[in-house]
Amino acid sequence: MKHNTTLKKISSILDISISTVSRALKDHPDISDKTKKKVLELAETLEYEPNTYAINLRTNNSKVFTLIVPNITNFFYDSFISAIEEESRKNGYSLMILQTLDDTETELKNLKLCRLNRVSGVFACISPNTTDVSPFLKLDELDIPVIFFDKVPAYEECNKICVADTQASKLAAEAIIQKGRKKTFALFGNNNLSITKKRVAAFTATFEQHNMSNKLVIDYAMSAEEARNKTLSLLKNKKAADTIFCMSDEILTGVMKALQELHLKIPTEIAVVSISNGDIPKLYYPEITYAETSGYKLGKLAFTRMMACLSGSTFIQELTVESVLIEGGSL
């Protein structure tokens, strides 16, 4: 009976108009208390539930946010999602989570789903091969704000919420230099992404400022497995490096697998420093020293910016979450 219950059925049983039923359920002042009571009691008896989809069409506000991420199994995105879900719930919104698996076609399908569902706003982390962000920006024409986070487009005219990539890289580089390490192997991610470019630039600049460019080797890895393979290849020559820097948690897991396979002791035989959300470094002994880039803090900031946009803020902002160095025993 619950699924067949409509305003029409309530109006038929009580012999009043549908509009009267609708206004009674909304506690409209023009409807008498006696009528409101009858309508509410019958609606409760019939387990009436409003047609959310119809309300969305009428108000053009679904009270649903969409969060688009490359992969929900990533610890960084997991903590980001946690923050967004918490804030959404507190503010009366639901959260729809979509993943792209770094596929641009899937990304476009997800955006279409956002349009069809008339979502209230979108939090988006773009896939590595996304060069055209116009499909995202078109959502603004439908009054659907888009907040880019973490992996953000180079295009300037959009809202971006980022971790302090430059600061994180600088903190990690300075920690290595202060320890007097002789040779550092720095592994970065996809070099087409702005996040990678910022981290590489800051890391190399820090070494250059200390006249230590000749003590730095830079390479790139697209996955944990590639990071493992490149580490194994480099360390065939035991004098190739005495320190490894990992740009991300994904790269860190690949590097650590290689070091375990080689039975190298940390930090006496090889030191490790990473940029991390903070979960992965704690899985190892000794714990890995890392520059913190908190997905949870990023989520909180992104939500604040989203609510500002929904409240009428039209200016573009690029906001960052500060990074701090967390000392472990790996350096």
Helices and strands as residue ranges (DSSP letters): G 2-4, H 7-14, H 18-25, H 33-45, H 52-59, E 64-69, H 75-90, E 94-99, H 104-116, E 121-124, H 134-141, E 146-149, E 159-163, H 165-178, E 184-188, H 194-209, G 213-215, E 216-220, H 224-234, E 243-246, H 249-261, E 271-276, G 280-283, E 289-292, H 295-310, E 318-321, E 325-326
